[in-house]
Amino acid sequence: MGSPVVSVVVPIFNVEAFLDECLASLAAQTLADIEVICVNDGSTDGSRQIIQRYVDGDSRFSAIDKANSGYGDSINQGIERARGEWVTILESDDFIEPQAYERMVACGERHGVPLVKADFFLHWTMGGYVRRFNWCERSLSGLVWPECEREVFFRKPSIWSAIYRKELLDEGEVRCLPTPGASYQDAGFNFRALAQARTCYLMNEAFVHYRQDNEGSSVNSPAKVFCVCDEYQGMLDYLAAHPELPDWLLPTTCRMRYDTYLWNYDRLAPEFRPAFLDRMRSDFMAEDKAGYADPTLFAPGAWRHRAFIIQEPEIFEPMHDLVLDGSSGKQETLRKYLDAGGPALAARAFARSITDRITA
């Protein structure tokens, strides 16, 4: 049996409501020469029966059954099994347009790149609402060198909207952190893949339908507070283990960390925010002490905002809340500062706001 052109890894855990649509979209690909590796991560619902129906009816489908060990380990085991020249991932609650892999492989072969990434759709099951995410818009599409276009590191990882040459993944040791129960393992995988791919091609087309209203999705879980921190430590460990990689990747992680930490802070339940703010400040300080944070990589104002988190974390929380809540008036603003730290804190915050207006 010859090797397929594309190996599709599908990590699966308790998604019986969406799995049939996912696997049917793979069976319908216009590129017929694919293999679909269904990695059953200890599902306890009807997912395994749905997998078996496809395995029995289509020789391109196979299954890996394992005890529940998490998303990252599922992807890693699928990649190890993959026989294709190209490897991709499709999450089991999503689905994909029929021409996706045919067009992406043709693009990769035509341009001789190890990684092709496309845009995707945000998809809401309720109401059937769909809109394009615009990851790869006109201004950031075509043949790209990640060193020159650092923006590719700063956007949503979306590792399932790309195809990767198997050689890139194996020789570059591009895998997910296999930590059981962790989340956001796509962040580290995306960083490793882009770090190893000296060139890539970004397609200004969308294929994957990324489901937004799956209640079981980790994006709706506030409990995994520090998983993003583990991912960034994993990136630093990866760079330490690969000294042949270029120096510019280390400061790139600082800007990535800042963006991700702020995103994570905003999505956390209020009771988790103080502890995460302490960790955020500690990690930013460690970057500065090591001397690899580069202010030129940050968006306007973001570097000052980062310094503010380090220098005055007790003011950060109420000020950040006010930024998010534009409806608060001056009296409410004053009340929040008084509640947070009394008259002294309110006075310092007022003084800083005047300084910021003058120096902005």
Number of C-alpha atoms within 10 A of each C-alpha: 3 7 13 18 19 26 27 26 26 27 25 28 25 19 22 20 13 17 24 19 16 19 23 14 17 25 19 13 17 15 17 15 16 25 24 27 25 27 27 22 22 17 18 13 12 14 22 23 11 14 22 15 12 20 17 11 9 13 10 18 21 16 17 15 14 14 9 17 15 21 26 23 23 25 28 19 18 25 23 12 13 22 19 21 16 25 26 24 22 26 24 25 27 22 23 25 16 18 14 19 26 17 15 23 21 12 19 21 11 9 15 13 18 23 27 26 26 24 22 25 22 17 21 16 12 8 7 7 10 15 13 16 16 16 24 21 15 12 7 17 18 18 14 17 15 18 18 9 11 17 13 21 20 17 13 13 19 19 21 21 24 25 23 25 21 23 15 19 22 12 9 15 15 23 22 22 24 17 16 12 13 20 22 20 26 21 23 24 24 21 25 22 20 22 20 19 20 14 19 23 24 24 22 18 21 21 21 26 25 24 19 18 15 16 9 12 12 13 14 13 14 13 11 16 19 17 16 20 18 16 24 22 14 19 20 15 11 17 17 12 10 12 9 8 14 12 11 13 20 18 18 21 22 22 24 19 21 20 16 19 20 14 11 19 18 14 16 17 12 10 8 16 17 14 12 19 20 13 15 23 18 13 19 18 18 13 16 12 10 8 10 17 21 17 15 10 16 18 11 11 9 15 17 14 13 19 14 15 20 19 13 13 17 17 18 17 17 21 17 11 14 16 10 11 10 8 9 14 11 9 8 12 15 20 15 19 23 16 12 15 14 13 14 11 17 20 15 13 19 14 11 12 12 10 11 11 8 8 6 7
